[in-house]
Amino acid sequence: MVKRSIAVIGAAALSMVIGGCEKQAKADPDAAKNAIKADEKKWNDEFQAKDNEAAMSHYADDAFLVAPGVKGADGSTEIRKAFAAGGADPAFSLTFATDKVDAAASADMAYGRGHFSEKYTDPKSGKVMTETGSFLTVYKKQQDGSWKAVEDFAAADADATKPVEPGKAVTHAKMTSF
């Protein structure tokens, strides 16, 4: 009887382990990619609305940001300061479009790669400038199932910074919907 009880308990434990592995194997990278694409569209819209607090919600507390004019903002407090500085410039605008999103097979890490266009006032010359470039954002799935940016790097294209001609409208990058 004892041997039978041990065998039943062992079989139950083994089925729980196998069941746990099956749940991990059912990770859905495509669902992760779709969630990131939807999140990046929302994030871009929040930048257009100049809603810094909403835009900040896409970062993990310990995220790291490097972008033109931002040497390295480590953590949400420093990223918030960088956003506030950009928001203080009346000429500031930013648009971005994702060219590729990929997710790990485990669906717990992902990245988005794309291009951006921004307009800002040059602090040295006082002229309104435009700049284009590329970005790479690494995302990590959070305990609550949401996705947060943990590493965000943007670099200006070589010779992409140009003054905005007075009276000429700025042309923004074309946004594509996924």
N, C-alpha and C positions, 0 to 999 in steps of 0.2 A: 504494500500500500504506500509506503514512504517513497519507494523508488518511482512508483507511478505518479505520485504528487510532484516529485522533483522533475520528472519528465514533462508533466503538464506545465509546471511553472517555467521550465526552460523553454518549452515550445512557445509559450505566451510571450516571454521576454524576447525570443528570437523574432517572432512576428511583429512585435512592437519596433524592434530595430529595423527590420526590413521595411515596415510601413513608413518609418521615419525617412529612410533612404528614398523610398518611392516619392514621398512628398517633396524632397529636395530635387529629385530627378524631374519633377513636373514644373520646375521653374520655367517661366515663359519670357524669353528674351524679347520676343516680338511685342508683347504687352509692355515690357519695360521701355522699348524704343518708342512706342506710341505715347506712353505717358510722358516721356522726355520731350517729344515733339510738341505735345499739347502744352506742357509747362513752359517751354521756350516761347511759344506764341503768346501765352499770357504774360510772360516776363517782358517781352518786347512791347506789348500793349501798355504795360505799366510804365515802362521808360517813356513811351510817347505821351502818356498822361502826366509825366513828371511826378509820379507817386513813388518817392524813394522808399518809404516804409514797406509798401507792397513789393517793390523790387528787392528789398533786403530779405524778404521772407524766403527767397529762393536759395539763400546761402545757409550752410551749416554754421553753428556758432564758432567752430574752429577753422573755417574756410580761409583760403589764401587767394588774394587777387593781385595780379600784375596787369597793368594796362597803360596805354600812353598817358603820361602825366601822373601815373601812380606807380611809385617805385616798388611797392610791395606792402599791401595792406594785410596784416596777419590777424585774423579774427574778425568777428562781426563788428566790434567797436571801431576798429580802424577802417573797415570797409564802409561803415555808415558815415564816417568822417569824409572819406573820399567821395561818396555819393552826395553828401551835403555841399562839398566844395563845387562839384559839377552843377548841382542844382542852384547854387548861388549865382551862376553865370546866366544872364537872361538869354544869351545866344545859344546855350548848350542844348543840343539834341543828339540822340543816339538811336540808330536803327541797326538791327542785325538780322541775319537770315542764316539758318542752319543748312549746310550742304550735306552733312552726313551725321547720323546718329547710329551708334552701335552699342550693344550691351553684352556683358559677359554671359556665358552659358548658364551661370548660376543666377542671373538676373538680379544681382545685388550691387553691381557696379556698371556704369555706362559712361559714355562721353558724347559730346556734341561738338562738331567742328563746322566752322562757317566763316562768314565775312561780316564786316560792320562798316558803317559810315557815321561819322560824328561831325558836329559843328560846335565850335567853342571860340571864346575870345582869348587870343594870345596875350598872356600877362605882360610880356615884354613890349610888344608893339601896340597892343590895344586893338588890333585888327581881328575881325571875325575870320576864322580859318575853317577849312574842311579837311578831313582826314579819312582815309579808308585803310582797312587792314583785315587781318584774320584773327580768329580766336579758337581756343580749344578749352572746353569746360568739362571737368570730370565730375560725375555725380555718384553719390552713394545712397542706396536705399536706406531709409530711416526705420526705426522700430515701428512707427505708426503706418508704414507703407508708403509714405511720401518720398519724393526724391529731392535731395539738396545738393547744391554745388559745393564741392570740397576743395577744388582747385580750379581757378579761372584765370587763363592767360590770354591776353590780347596783344598783338603787335601791329604797329603801323606798317603799311607797305612802304617800300623804299620810294622816296620822292613823291609820296602821296599827299603831303601836307601842302595845301594851297590856300591863298587868301580868297575870300568870297568877294566877288566884284559887287560894288554897291548897286543895288536895284536888281541884281540877278538872283533868281530863286535857286536854292540849293537843291540838287538832284539827289535823292536818297536811293539807297540800294533797293532793288525790287524785292518785295517779300513774296515768298512762295508758300503756299499752303500745302500741308501734307495730308 
